[in-house]
Amino acid sequence: MEFEDVKEVTGNIPVFLVDCSGSTNCTFQKGVRVLEKELELVYFQAKKIEAEELRLLFWSNKATLPQVEPLKTEELPLKEFDLKRRSTQLRCALEALPAEWIEGDEQTLIYIVTDGEIHDAN
C-alpha cells in the first residue's frame, strides 16, 4: 500500500472558538482567570502552527466577534475581553461563524477552546 503525498494547504486562517461562559471568570494559579489562560492557549497554538493571523469568536449562550478581519497573532488580546458570560452553547458559535471565514477554502482549521462541558440542548 502506498501513501499519497499530502499537500500542505497554505493561506488559510485558523479559527478559534473561545468559550467565555461564566466559569471562565474563575481564577486559579496565582489569580489567573480561566479566560486569560484560554487566550494564552490560543496564542500558543497559533505560534505552534506558525499562523501569522487568526480569527477569534467568543461564545457562551451568544457569540461575539471582536473583529471580522483577521488578527495578527502578535496582536492577540490576552486580558482585554470581559464579556457577559452565561452557559456553554457551542451551537451559538457555529451558527454565528461567518461563512466567509470558511467558504472557498479547501481546508480550515477550527479550534474549540473550552474549560468544560458543552450544554447544547437537543
A tleap script that builds the chain and sets N, CA, C and O, in Angstrom:
source leaprc.protein.ff14SB
mol = sequence {
  NMET GLU PHE GLU ASP VAL LYS GLU VAL THR
  GLY ASN ILE PRO VAL PHE LEU VAL ASP CYS
  SER GLY SER THR ASN CYS THR PHE GLN LYS
  GLY VAL ARG VAL LEU GLU LYS GLU LEU GLU
  LEU VAL TYR PHE GLN ALA LYS LYS ILE GLU
  ALA GLU GLU LEU ARG LEU LEU PHE TRP SER
  ASN LYS ALA THR LEU PRO GLN VAL GLU PRO
  LEU LYS THR GLU GLU LEU PRO LEU LYS GLU
  PHE ASP LEU LYS ARG ARG SER THR GLN LEU
  ARG CYS ALA LEU GLU ALA LEU PRO ALA GLU
  TRP ILE GLU GLY ASP GLU GLN THR LEU ILE
  TYR ILE VAL THR ASP GLY GLU ILE HIE ASP
  ALA CASN
}
set mol.1.N position { 0.847 -1.179 0.000 }
set mol.1.CA position { 0.000 0.000 0.000 }
set mol.1.C position { 0.890 1.239 0.000 }
set mol.1.O position { 1.799 1.359 0.821 }
set mol.2.N position { 0.627 2.144 -0.909 }
set mol.2.CA position { 1.391 3.374 -0.992 }
set mol.2.C position { 0.545 4.549 -0.515 }
set mol.2.O position { -0.667 4.592 -0.720 }
set mol.3.N position { 1.217 5.495 0.125 }
set mol.3.CA position { 0.537 6.699 0.589 }
set mol.3.C position { 0.767 7.820 -0.405 }
set mol.3.O position { 1.862 7.984 -0.943 }
set mol.4.N position { -0.272 8.578 -0.635 }
set mol.4.CA position { -0.139 9.748 -1.499 }
set mol.4.C position { 0.628 10.827 -0.756 }
set mol.4.O position { 0.606 10.889 0.473 }
set mol.5.N position { 1.298 11.665 -1.505 }
set mol.5.CA position { 1.918 12.834 -0.886 }
set mol.5.C position { 0.810 13.753 -0.398 }
set mol.5.O position { -0.146 14.035 -1.120 }
set mol.6.N position { 0.949 14.202 0.803 }
set mol.6.CA position { -0.045 15.117 1.373 }
set mol.6.C position { 0.380 16.532 1.054 }
set mol.6.O position { 1.486 16.952 1.392 }
set mol.7.N position { -0.509 17.268 0.399 }
set mol.7.CA position { -0.218 18.660 0.086 }
set mol.7.C position { -0.523 19.520 1.302 }
set mol.7.O position { -1.560 19.368 1.947 }
set mol.8.N position { 0.388 20.411 1.596 }
set mol.8.CA position { 0.157 21.340 2.687 }
set mol.8.C position { -0.724 22.469 2.174 }
set mol.8.O position { -0.422 23.087 1.153 }
set mol.9.N position { -1.804 22.734 2.879 }
set mol.9.CA position { -2.717 23.802 2.485 }
set mol.9.C position { -2.215 25.091 3.119 }
set mol.9.O position { -2.086 25.178 4.340 }
set mol.10.N position { -1.934 26.081 2.298 }
set mol.10.CA position { -1.433 27.351 2.815 }
set mol.10.C position { -2.435 28.449 2.535 }
set mol.10.O position { -3.311 28.305 1.682 }
set mol.11.N position { -2.300 29.535 3.252 }
set mol.11.CA position { -3.140 30.696 3.020 }
set mol.11.C position { -4.425 30.704 3.821 }
set mol.11.O position { -5.118 31.721 3.851 }
set mol.12.N position { -4.767 29.600 4.474 }
set mol.12.CA position { -5.979 29.563 5.281 }
set mol.12.C position { -5.693 30.141 6.660 }
set mol.12.O position { -4.619 29.931 7.225 }
set mol.13.N position { -6.653 30.859 7.186 }
set mol.13.CA position { -6.501 31.491 8.501 }
set mol.13.C position { -7.248 30.637 9.519 }
set mol.13.O position { -8.450 30.418 9.365 }
set mol.14.N position { -6.564 30.148 10.559 }
set mol.14.CA position { -7.239 29.310 11.547 }
set mol.14.C position { -8.284 30.093 12.333 }
set mol.14.O position { -8.152 31.296 12.556 }
set mol.15.N position { -9.324 29.376 12.746 }
set mol.15.CA position { -10.432 29.950 13.508 }
set mol.15.C position { -10.392 29.353 14.908 }
set mol.15.O position { -10.288 28.137 15.071 }
set mol.16.N position { -10.476 30.219 15.922 }
set mol.16.CA position { -10.508 29.782 17.308 }
set mol.16.C position { -11.842 30.197 17.920 }
set mol.16.O position { -12.154 31.385 17.996 }
set mol.17.N position { -12.622 29.216 18.355 }
set mol.17.CA position { -13.887 29.457 19.036 }
set mol.17.C position { -13.591 29.359 20.531 }
set mol.17.O position { -13.317 28.275 21.046 }
set mol.18.N position { -13.648 30.504 21.229 }
set mol.18.CA position { -13.205 30.575 22.621 }
set mol.18.C position { -14.400 30.700 23.555 }
set mol.18.O position { -15.187 31.642 23.457 }
set mol.19.N position { -14.522 29.750 24.447 }
set mol.19.CA position { -15.572 29.726 25.474 }
set mol.19.C position { -15.376 30.895 26.440 }
set mol.19.O position { -14.302 31.059 27.019 }
set mol.20.N position { -16.411 31.695 26.604 }
set mol.20.CA position { -16.361 32.789 27.591 }
set mol.20.C position { -17.555 32.676 28.536 }
set mol.20.O position { -18.108 33.686 28.972 }
set mol.21.N position { -17.949 31.435 28.852 }
set mol.21.CA position { -19.081 31.213 29.755 }
set mol.21.C position { -18.700 31.615 31.185 }
set mol.21.O position { -17.553 31.972 31.452 }
set mol.22.N position { -19.662 31.554 32.090 }
set mol.22.CA position { -19.463 32.013 33.460 }
set mol.22.C position { -18.250 31.439 34.150 }
set mol.22.O position { -17.561 32.149 34.882 }
set mol.23.N position { -17.975 30.169 33.932 }
set mol.23.CA position { -16.846 29.536 34.617 }
set mol.23.C position { -15.493 30.089 34.184 }
set mol.23.O position { -14.510 29.928 34.907 }
set mol.24.N position { -15.419 30.729 33.037 }
set mol.24.CA position { -14.133 31.253 32.571 }
set mol.24.C position { -13.721 32.517 33.321 }
set mol.24.O position { -12.619 33.026 33.119 }
set mol.25.N position { -14.590 33.020 34.176 }
set mol.25.CA position { -14.239 34.165 35.013 }
set mol.25.C position { -13.596 33.716 36.323 }
set mol.25.O position { -13.091 34.540 37.086 }
set mol.26.N position { -13.616 32.408 36.582 }
set mol.26.CA position { -12.985 31.862 37.791 }
set mol.26.C position { -11.472 32.007 37.686 }
set mol.26.O position { -10.910 32.087 36.594 }
set mol.27.N position { -10.838 32.037 38.836 }
set mol.27.CA position { -9.383 32.167 38.840 }
set mol.27.C position { -8.738 30.909 39.403 }
set mol.27.O position { -9.346 30.162 40.171 }
set mol.28.N position { -7.512 30.699 39.007 }
set mol.28.CA position { -6.684 29.620 39.534 }
set mol.28.C position { -5.237 30.032 39.371 }
set mol.28.O position { -4.949 31.004 38.674 }
set mol.29.N position { -4.352 29.336 39.980 }
set mol.29.CA position { -2.914 29.601 39.863 }
set mol.29.C position { -2.557 31.080 39.901 }
set mol.29.O position { -2.450 31.729 38.860 }
set mol.30.N position { -2.380 31.592 41.071 }
set mol.30.CA position { -1.905 32.974 41.245 }
set mol.30.C position { -2.865 34.007 40.664 }
set mol.30.O position { -2.430 35.045 40.165 }
set mol.31.N position { -4.171 33.730 40.724 }
set mol.31.CA position { -5.162 34.710 40.305 }
set mol.31.C position { -5.383 34.842 38.813 }
set mol.31.O position { -6.027 35.797 38.379 }
set mol.32.N position { -4.878 33.928 38.017 }
set mol.32.CA position { -5.078 33.975 36.568 }
set mol.32.C position { -6.483 33.474 36.256 }
set mol.32.O position { -6.873 32.389 36.689 }
set mol.33.N position { -7.249 34.277 35.495 }
set mol.33.CA position { -8.593 33.853 35.094 }
set mol.33.C position { -8.521 32.775 34.024 }
set mol.33.O position { -7.589 32.741 33.220 }
set mol.34.N position { -9.503 31.906 34.024 }
set mol.34.CA position { -9.570 30.831 33.040 }
set mol.34.C position { -9.578 31.411 31.622 }
set mol.34.O position { -8.901 30.883 30.741 }
set mol.35.N position { -10.335 32.490 31.391 }
set mol.35.CA position { -10.385 33.097 30.057 }
set mol.35.C position { -8.995 33.560 29.615 }
set mol.35.O position { -8.636 33.402 28.448 }
set mol.36.N position { -8.218 34.124 30.526 }
set mol.36.CA position { -6.858 34.535 30.181 }
set mol.36.C position { -6.020 33.325 29.771 }
set mol.36.O position { -5.246 33.394 28.816 }
set mol.37.N position { -6.176 32.219 30.495 }
set mol.37.CA position { -5.425 31.004 30.173 }
set mol.37.C position { -5.873 30.449 28.819 }
set mol.37.O position { -5.048 29.968 28.042 }
set mol.38.N position { -7.171 30.514 28.537 }
set mol.38.CA position { -7.659 30.064 27.225 }
set mol.38.C position { -7.003 30.873 26.107 }
set mol.38.O position { -6.583 30.315 25.094 }
set mol.39.N position { -6.920 32.190 26.298 }
set mol.39.CA position { -6.311 33.039 25.273 }
set mol.39.C position { -4.819 32.764 25.137 }
set mol.39.O position { -4.272 32.843 24.037 }
set mol.40.N position { -4.163 32.444 26.241 }
set mol.40.CA position { -2.754 32.058 26.155 }
set mol.40.C position { -2.609 30.770 25.334 }
set mol.40.O position { -1.667 30.628 24.555 }
set mol.41.N position { -3.548 29.835 25.515 }
set mol.41.CA position { -3.518 28.595 24.742 }
set mol.41.C position { -3.740 28.865 23.253 }
set mol.41.O position { -3.113 28.232 22.404 }
set mol.42.N position { -4.632 29.805 22.940 }
set mol.42.CA position { -4.854 30.198 21.539 }
set mol.42.C position { -3.547 30.721 20.951 }
set mol.42.O position { -3.140 30.323 19.859 }
set mol.43.N position { -2.901 31.612 21.684 }
set mol.43.CA position { -1.637 32.194 21.228 }
set mol.43.C position { -0.589 31.095 21.024 }
set mol.43.O position { 0.102 31.075 20.005 }
set mol.44.N position { -0.474 30.183 21.993 }
set mol.44.CA position { 0.488 29.088 21.911 }
set mol.44.C position { 0.231 28.231 20.675 }
set mol.44.O position { 1.165 27.903 19.943 }
set mol.45.N position { -1.028 27.866 20.439 }
set mol.45.CA position { -1.360 27.010 19.295 }
set mol.45.C position { -1.124 27.742 17.979 }
set mol.45.O position { -0.631 27.148 17.019 }
set mol.46.N position { -1.470 29.022 17.925 }
set mol.46.CA position { -1.241 29.798 16.704 }
set mol.46.C position { 0.251 29.843 16.378 }
set mol.46.O position { 0.643 29.720 15.218 }
set mol.47.N position { 1.073 30.020 17.400 }
set mol.47.CA position { 2.522 30.019 17.189 }
set mol.47.C position { 3.007 28.637 16.758 }
set mol.47.O position { 3.868 28.517 15.886 }
set mol.48.N position { 2.449 27.598 17.371 }
set mol.48.CA position { 2.861 26.231 17.067 }
set mol.48.C position { 2.601 25.880 15.608 }
set mol.48.O position { 3.416 25.206 14.977 }
set mol.49.N position { 1.474 26.331 15.071 }
set mol.49.CA position { 1.163 26.038 13.670 }
set mol.49.C position { 1.681 27.126 12.731 }
set mol.49.O position { 1.413 27.113 11.530 }
set mol.50.N position { 2.430 28.068 13.308 }
set mol.50.CA position { 3.055 29.148 12.551 }
set mol.50.C position { 2.042 30.015 11.812 }
set mol.50.O position { 2.274 30.434 10.678 }
set mol.51.N position { 0.915 30.277 12.472 }
set mol.51.CA position { -0.106 31.153 11.890 }
set mol.51.C position { 0.248 32.602 12.190 }
set mol.51.O position { 0.422 32.980 13.348 }
set mol.52.N position { 0.353 33.396 11.160 }
set mol.52.CA position { 0.632 34.815 11.353 }
set mol.52.C position { -0.638 35.585 11.689 }
set mol.52.O position { -0.592 36.646 12.310 }
set mol.53.N position { -1.779 35.028 11.265 }
set mol.53.CA position { -3.077 35.636 11.544 }
set mol.53.C position { -4.017 34.568 12.063 }
set mol.53.O position { -3.794 33.373 11.868 }
set mol.54.N position { -5.075 35.016 12.731 }
set mol.54.CA position { -6.091 34.094 13.208 }
set mol.54.C position { -7.414 34.831 13.320 }
set mol.54.O position { -7.465 36.061 13.285 }
set mol.55.N position { -8.477 34.062 13.453 }
set mol.55.CA position { -9.806 34.625 13.644 }
set mol.55.C position { -10.326 34.134 14.996 }
set mol.55.O position { -10.192 32.959 15.339 }
set mol.56.N position { -10.922 35.059 15.757 }
set mol.56.CA position { -11.444 34.744 17.085 }
set mol.56.C position { -12.945 34.933 17.116 }
set mol.56.O position { -13.479 35.896 16.565 }
set mol.57.N position { -13.615 34.002 17.767 }
set mol.57.CA position { -15.037 34.136 18.031 }
set mol.57.C position { -15.241 33.676 19.480 }
set mol.57.O position { -14.907 32.543 19.826 }
set mol.58.N position { -15.785 34.552 20.316 }
set mol.58.CA position { -16.079 34.210 21.705 }
set mol.58.C position { -17.519 33.727 21.795 }
set mol.58.O position { -18.391 34.253 21.104 }
set mol.59.N position { -17.778 32.734 22.637 }
set mol.59.CA position { -19.119 32.168 22.715 }
set mol.59.C position { -19.442 31.691 24.126 }
set mol.59.O position { -18.574 31.259 24.884 }
set mol.60.N position { -20.711 31.787 24.438 }
set mol.60.CA position { -21.309 31.189 25.639 }
set mol.60.C position { -22.721 30.832 25.199 }
set mol.60.O position { -22.911 29.852 24.478 }
set mol.61.N position { -23.727 31.618 25.626 }
set mol.61.CA position { -25.063 31.421 25.067 }
set mol.61.C position { -25.295 32.390 23.900 }
set mol.61.O position { -26.355 32.372 23.275 }
set mol.62.N position { -24.304 33.229 23.615 }
set mol.62.CA position { -24.285 34.131 22.458 }
set mol.62.C position { -22.870 34.116 21.905 }
set mol.62.O position { -21.927 33.720 22.590 }
set mol.63.N position { -22.736 34.543 20.681 }
set mol.63.CA position { -21.411 34.609 20.072 }
set mol.63.C position { -21.019 36.061 19.868 }
set mol.63.O position { -21.866 36.897 19.552 }
set mol.64.N position { -19.739 36.368 20.048 }
set mol.64.CA position { -19.219 37.717 19.884 }
set mol.64.C position { -17.966 37.672 19.028 }
set mol.64.O position { -17.034 36.918 19.307 }
set mol.65.N position { -17.955 38.482 17.992 }
set mol.65.CA position { -16.772 38.612 17.146 }
set mol.65.C position { -16.046 39.882 17.557 }
set mol.65.O position { -16.590 40.969 17.362 }
set mol.66.N position { -14.847 39.801 18.116 }
set mol.66.CA position { -14.148 41.027 18.482 }
set mol.66.C position { -13.828 41.882 17.260 }
set mol.66.O position { -13.783 43.109 17.349 }
set mol.67.N position { -13.607 41.241 16.135 }
set mol.67.CA position { -13.452 41.939 14.863 }
set mol.67.C position { -13.565 40.913 13.759 }
set mol.67.O position { -13.222 39.745 13.937 }
set mol.68.N position { -14.049 41.363 12.619 }
set mol.68.CA position { -14.279 40.451 11.500 }
set mol.68.C position { -12.980 40.172 10.752 }
set mol.68.O position { -12.765 39.063 10.262 }
set mol.69.N position { -12.125 41.167 10.667 }
set mol.69.CA position { -10.849 40.979 9.973 }
set mol.69.C position { -9.930 40.118 10.820 }
set mol.69.O position { -10.024 40.138 12.047 }
set mol.70.N position { -9.046 39.362 10.187 }
set mol.70.CA position { -8.112 38.515 10.942 }
set mol.70.C position { -7.232 39.350 11.865 }
set mol.70.O position { -6.854 40.474 11.536 }
set mol.71.N position { -6.916 38.787 13.013 }
set mol.71.CA position { -5.982 39.419 13.944 }
set mol.71.C position { -4.583 38.899 13.658 }
set mol.71.O position { -4.411 37.730 13.312 }
set mol.72.N position { -3.600 39.747 13.799 }
set mol.72.CA position { -2.222 39.286 13.747 }
set mol.72.C position { -1.976 38.507 15.035 }
set mol.72.O position { -2.417 38.925 16.105 }
set mol.73.N position { -1.289 37.401 14.940 }
set mol.73.CA position { -1.042 36.572 16.120 }
set mol.73.C position { -0.369 37.377 17.217 }
set mol.73.O position { -0.668 37.186 18.395 }
set mol.74.N position { 0.524 38.263 16.854 }
set mol.74.CA position { 1.234 39.079 17.847 }
set mol.74.C position { 0.305 40.086 18.527 }
set mol.74.O position { 0.632 40.587 19.603 }
set mol.75.N position { -0.845 40.392 17.922 }
set mol.75.CA position { -1.777 41.380 18.472 }
set mol.75.C position { -2.878 40.745 19.309 }
set mol.75.O position { -3.808 41.432 19.730 }
set mol.76.N position { -2.785 39.448 19.552 }
set mol.76.CA position { -3.840 38.745 20.264 }
set mol.76.C position { -4.046 39.348 21.650 }
set mol.76.O position { -3.114 39.389 22.453 }
set mol.77.N position { -5.270 39.818 21.937 }
set mol.77.CA position { -5.541 40.413 23.250 }
set mol.77.C position { -5.618 39.316 24.306 }
set mol.77.O position { -6.426 38.396 24.179 }
set mol.78.N position { -4.798 39.398 25.337 }
set mol.78.CA position { -4.789 38.346 26.341 }
set mol.78.C position { -5.623 38.675 27.569 }
set mol.78.O position { -5.971 37.770 28.327 }
set mol.79.N position { -5.952 39.942 27.790 }
set mol.79.CA position { -6.693 40.267 29.008 }
set mol.79.C position { -7.842 41.240 28.794 }
set mol.79.O position { -8.635 41.445 29.713 }
set mol.80.N position { -7.963 41.839 27.633 }
set mol.80.CA position { -8.912 42.928 27.446 }
set mol.80.C position { -10.379 42.518 27.452 }
set mol.80.O position { -11.240 43.339 27.767 }
set mol.81.N position { -10.681 41.278 27.114 }
set mol.81.CA position { -12.071 40.894 26.945 }
set mol.81.C position { -12.740 40.574 28.265 }
set mol.81.O position { -12.263 39.738 29.032 }
set mol.82.N position { -13.826 41.233 28.517 }
set mol.82.CA position { -14.640 40.966 29.698 }
set mol.82.C position { -16.079 40.911 29.205 }
set mol.82.O position { -16.784 41.921 29.202 }
set mol.83.N position { -16.503 39.734 28.793 }
set mol.83.CA position { -17.794 39.586 28.146 }
set mol.83.C position { -18.842 39.109 29.133 }
set mol.83.O position { -18.511 38.519 30.161 }
set mol.84.N position { -20.099 39.361 28.824 }
set mol.84.CA position { -21.191 38.831 29.642 }
set mol.84.C position { -21.209 37.321 29.447 }
set mol.84.O position { -21.286 36.822 28.325 }
set mol.85.N position { -21.139 36.616 30.551 }
set mol.85.CA position { -20.985 35.172 30.459 }
set mol.85.C position { -22.226 34.451 30.946 }
set mol.85.O position { -22.877 34.877 31.900 }
set mol.86.N position { -22.536 33.382 30.295 }
set mol.86.CA position { -23.676 32.555 30.694 }
set mol.86.C position { -23.303 31.097 30.496 }
set mol.86.O position { -22.249 30.661 30.958 }
set mol.87.N position { -24.149 30.340 29.819 }
set mol.87.CA position { -23.909 28.909 29.640 }
set mol.87.C position { -22.999 28.633 28.449 }
set mol.87.O position { -22.615 29.543 27.715 }
set mol.88.N position { -22.667 27.371 28.277 }
set mol.88.CA position { -21.730 26.948 27.235 }
set mol.88.C position { -22.507 26.276 26.105 }
set mol.88.O position { -22.735 25.067 26.139 }
set mol.89.N position { -22.912 27.059 25.107 }
set mol.89.CA position { -23.708 26.532 23.999 }
set mol.89.C position { -22.939 26.695 22.685 }
set mol.89.O position { -22.980 27.747 22.047 }
set mol.90.N position { -22.249 25.643 22.308 }
set mol.90.CA position { -21.423 25.666 21.106 }
set mol.90.C position { -22.240 25.978 19.860 }
set mol.90.O position { -21.731 26.588 18.920 }
set mol.91.N position { -23.492 25.568 19.847 }
set mol.91.CA position { -24.361 25.830 18.697 }
set mol.91.C position { -24.366 27.318 18.338 }
set mol.91.O position { -24.374 27.675 17.160 }
set mol.92.N position { -24.361 28.182 19.354 }
set mol.92.CA position { -24.348 29.641 19.106 }
set mol.92.C position { -23.115 30.044 18.298 }
set mol.92.O position { -23.206 30.848 17.370 }
set mol.93.N position { -21.982 29.487 18.653 }
set mol.93.CA position { -20.745 29.818 17.942 }
set mol.93.C position { -20.781 29.310 16.510 }
set mol.93.O position { -20.405 30.023 15.579 }
set mol.94.N position { -21.230 28.087 16.339 }
set mol.94.CA position { -21.253 27.505 14.998 }
set mol.94.C position { -22.235 28.233 14.084 }
set mol.94.O position { -21.967 28.407 12.896 }
set mol.95.N position { -23.372 28.658 14.639 }
set mol.95.CA position { -24.355 29.399 13.835 }
set mol.95.C position { -23.865 30.804 13.505 }
set mol.95.O position { -24.229 31.355 12.466 }
set mol.96.N position { -23.045 31.388 14.373 }
set mol.96.CA position { -22.560 32.757 14.161 }
set mol.96.C position { -21.271 32.811 13.353 }
set mol.96.O position { -20.825 33.892 12.970 }
set mol.97.N position { -20.676 31.669 13.093 }
set mol.97.CA position { -19.418 31.621 12.352 }
set mol.97.C position { -19.628 32.216 10.959 }
set mol.97.O position { -20.391 31.664 10.167 }
set mol.98.N position { -18.964 33.333 10.648 }
set mol.98.CA position { -19.161 33.948 9.326 }
set mol.98.C position { -18.769 32.997 8.201 }
set mol.98.O position { -17.693 32.399 8.227 }
set mol.99.N position { -19.631 32.867 7.234 }
set mol.99.CA position { -19.393 31.948 6.119 }
set mol.99.C position { -18.091 32.276 5.396 }
set mol.99.O position { -17.389 31.369 4.949 }
set mol.100.N position { -17.764 33.554 5.276 }
set mol.100.CA position { -16.555 33.919 4.540 }
set mol.100.C position { -15.280 33.448 5.247 }
set mol.100.O position { -14.212 33.426 4.635 }
set mol.101.N position { -15.377 33.073 6.522 }
set mol.101.CA position { -14.213 32.557 7.233 }
set mol.101.C position { -13.843 31.160 6.763 }
set mol.101.O position { -12.694 30.742 6.899 }
set mol.102.N position { -14.814 30.433 6.208 }
set mol.102.CA position { -14.541 29.046 5.822 }
set mol.102.C position { -14.866 28.730 4.368 }
set mol.102.O position { -14.359 27.741 3.838 }
set mol.103.N position { -15.680 29.520 3.715 }
set mol.103.CA position { -16.060 29.244 2.331 }
set mol.103.C position { -14.881 29.418 1.392 }
set mol.103.O position { -14.053 30.312 1.565 }
set mol.104.N position { -14.822 28.562 0.414 }
set mol.104.CA position { -13.805 28.687 -0.619 }
set mol.104.C position { -12.460 28.100 -0.235 }
set mol.104.O position { -11.573 28.000 -1.084 }
set mol.105.N position { -12.284 27.714 1.003 }
set mol.105.CA position { -11.037 27.107 1.424 }
set mol.105.C position { -11.136 25.599 1.305 }
set mol.105.O position { -12.169 25.001 1.605 }
set mol.106.N position { -10.066 25.009 0.870 }
set mol.106.CA position { -10.016 23.559 0.776 }
set mol.106.C position { -10.048 22.947 2.183 }
set mol.106.O position { -10.614 21.877 2.403 }
set mol.107.N position { -9.427 23.657 3.116 }
set mol.107.CA position { -9.352 23.183 4.493 }
set mol.107.C position { -9.207 24.387 5.409 }
set mol.107.O position { -8.417 25.288 5.129 }
set mol.108.N position { -9.957 24.412 6.494 }
set mol.108.CA position { -9.832 25.460 7.501 }
set mol.108.C position { -9.722 24.797 8.865 }
set mol.108.O position { -10.550 23.960 9.224 }
set mol.109.N position { -8.709 25.168 9.614 }
set mol.109.CA position { -8.562 24.653 10.967 }
set mol.109.C position { -9.498 25.418 11.892 }
set mol.109.O position { -9.452 26.647 11.953 }
set mol.110.N position { -10.344 24.689 12.610 }
set mol.110.CA position { -11.231 25.301 13.589 }
set mol.110.C position { -10.928 24.663 14.937 }
set mol.110.O position { -11.063 23.451 15.104 }
set mol.111.N position { -10.516 25.488 15.896 }
set mol.111.CA position { -10.199 25.018 17.243 }
set mol.111.C position { -11.322 25.443 18.182 }
set mol.111.O position { -11.765 26.591 18.152 }
set mol.112.N position { -11.773 24.525 19.002 }
set mol.112.CA position { -12.777 24.823 20.025 }
set mol.112.C position { -12.044 24.840 21.360 }
set mol.112.O position { -11.507 23.822 21.799 }
set mol.113.N position { -12.027 26.009 22.001 }
set mol.113.CA position { -11.313 26.176 23.263 }
set mol.113.C position { -12.348 26.357 24.368 }
set mol.113.O position { -13.075 27.349 24.393 }
set mol.114.N position { -12.407 25.392 25.278 }
set mol.114.CA position { -13.385 25.452 26.359 }
set mol.114.C position { -12.786 24.878 27.635 }
set mol.114.O position { -11.836 24.097 27.588 }
set mol.115.N position { -13.347 25.269 28.771 }
set mol.115.CA position { -12.865 24.757 30.050 }
set mol.115.C position { -13.761 23.659 30.615 }
set mol.115.O position { -13.510 23.163 31.713 }
set mol.116.N position { -14.783 23.280 29.893 }
set mol.116.CA position { -15.680 22.292 30.478 }
set mol.116.C position { -16.655 21.688 29.493 }
set mol.116.O position { -16.375 21.573 28.300 }
set mol.117.N position { -17.795 21.309 30.013 }
set mol.117.CA position { -18.821 20.657 29.215 }
set mol.117.C position { -19.582 21.652 28.347 }
set mol.117.O position { -19.771 22.813 28.710 }
set mol.118.N position { -20.006 21.160 27.199 }
set mol.118.CA position { -20.849 21.955 26.314 }
set mol.118.C position { -22.290 21.581 26.636 }
set mol.118.O position { -22.623 20.400 26.742 }
set mol.119.N position { -23.143 22.589 26.790 }
set mol.119.CA position { -24.503 22.364 27.260 }
set mol.119.C position { -25.566 22.644 26.195 }
set mol.119.O position { -26.613 23.214 26.504 }
set mol.120.N position { -25.310 22.252 24.961 }
set mol.120.CA position { -26.318 22.422 23.922 }
set mol.120.C position { -27.491 21.484 24.188 }
set mol.120.O position { -27.307 20.303 24.483 }
set mol.121.N position { -28.679 22.026 24.080 }
set mol.121.CA position { -29.878 21.193 24.227 }
set mol.121.C position { -30.260 20.670 22.856 }
set mol.121.O position { -30.207 21.398 21.865 }
set mol.122.N position { -30.646 19.403 22.805 }
set mol.122.CA position { -31.076 18.754 21.560 }
set mol.122.C position { -30.016 18.921 20.498 }
set mol.122.O position { -30.186 18.447 19.376 }
savepdb mol mol.pdb
quit
